[in-house]
Amino acid sequence: MGVEPSFDDYVRARSDGLLRLAWLITRNWEDARDAVQDGFAALYPRWHRLPEGDRRHAYVSRTVVNACLAVIRRRRAQPVADPSVLAEAPVSADASTAIAAADEAWRLCAELPPAQRAAVVLRFYRDYSFGQIAEALGCPESTARSHVHRAMATLRSRLGKGDDDE
């Protein structure tokens, strides 16, 4: 078995990915940075006791997800995503349609309850299984599955309403 990275090496190697994950959950760069920092601050004192390998990364991810949910709970109002921070859409014949669709999807995701939003991000951004989502959220697998399914039903419903309004 290989040598496990030091805390500093792990933070340097994984911070960017965890920051993107946190942003997708919190929808705010400042809150995402706070959540990642809070997560690492909580883990530092017991770093040497954490599991090794993939289990360590799963544990760290779970800690960051929990920190994101705590940040969201502290926040009173749900901010609307700033379109300038969204990833650029690939260039196509008519990129405006793809950009509008992506903006609409992120806006709708931002309106989901925090646990559902976290479950959707973990499922579709991180490609986690329902078992991995359950582990990251600290809930039974059936609850993780329910979070994803309810979120998807809500998103489908809201997308359907948007089509009817036009």
N, C-alpha and C positions, 0 to 999 in steps of 0.2 A: 504494500500500500504506500502511496506517495505521501510526502510531507504536506501537512495542511498549511495553508497560507496564514501569515500573521494577520492580526486585525487590520493593521494599516494596509497590507497588501490586498486583503479582501475588499476593503472600502474602496481602494483605488480601482480595482478590477470590476466591481459590481455596482458602484454608485450610479453611473449613467443609466443602466438598465432599470434599476430600482426607482430612479427619479422619473423615468418615463412611465413606469407602472403606477407610481403614486399620482402623477399628473392625470392619467386616464381615470383614476378613481376620484380624485379631489376636484379636477377640472380647473385648477389654479396653481400656477408655478410656485408661488410663495408657500402655499399650503403643502404642496408636494415636497418642497425642500424641507419644510418644518417636519413633515411626517418621516422622511428618510432620516433626518438628523435625530429625531426623537427615537426612532427605531434603533439606530446604531448606538445612541447614548444608553438606551436600556440594555443592549446586548453587551456592551464593552466590559462591564464588571464580571460577567460570567462567560466571556468568550472561550476560555480554555475548557469549559465544561460542556459546550455545545456539541451536538452530534457531528460526525465528520462527513465529508463528501456531499452528495446530493441532499442528504437529510439536513445538513447544515444550511444549504441554500434554501430549502423549503421552509426551515425554521425562521430564517432571516426574512424571507418573503412574507411569511405569516405575520411576523412582527411589524413589518412595514404596512401591510394591509390593515392590521389592527390600529396602527398609528394614524393611518389615513381616515379610518372610520371615526376615531377620536377627534381628529381635526374637524371633520365634517360636523360632528355633534356639537363642537364648540362654536362653530360658525352659525350665525342666525339665519342669514339669507343665502339662498342658492345662487351663486353668481352665474351669469351667462358667459359661456366661453368666448374669449376674445378671438375672432377669426384670424387675426394676424399670427397667432401662435399655433394654428393648425398646420399639420404637415402639408407640403405642397402636393397637389394632385399631379399625376403624370400627364404630360402634354398629349392631347388627342385632338381630333378634328374640331370638336367643340368642348373644351375643358370646362366651360361654365356650368354645364349640366352636371358633370361629375363633382365639381366643387360645391355646387348647391346641394347635391344629394349628400355629400359627406358632411357639410355644415348642418344640414337637417338631422342627420343621424346622430352627430355629437350633441346637438341641442336637445334632442329627445333623450339621449342617454343621461345627460346632465340633470334631467328632471326625475330620473328614477330614484327610489329610496337608496340610501348609501349601500346597504348590504346587497341589494339587487345589482346596483351599478358595479360593485366590486366583483360579484360573481360573473357578470357579463364580460367585464374586462379580462378576468382570469381565464374565462372559457374561450373567448374569441381573439384576444390579443396574445395571451400567453399559451393558448391551446392546451389548457389544463383539462384533465378528466374531472368528472364530478367528484371522485374521491380526493383528488388533489385540491379541488376548490374547497371541499369540506374541511380538509386539513388546514388550508390557508385561512379559512374563516373561523375555524374552531367550532364547527357545528356538524351534526350528522350528515351523511351523504344525501339522505332524502331531503333535508332542508336546503342543501346546496342545489340540488336538482330543482327543487321548488322555486328557489330564488331565480334561477336562470329561466325556467319556464314562465314564471309570472312576469319577469322583465320582458321576455320576448312577446308575450301576449299583450302587454301594455304598449310596447313599441309598435306591434302590428296594428293595434287598435288606433293609436295616435296617427300612424301613417295613413290608415284608412280614412280617418276624419279629415286629414289634410287634403286628400284627393277629393272628398265630397264638397269641401268648402270652395274649391276653385271653380 
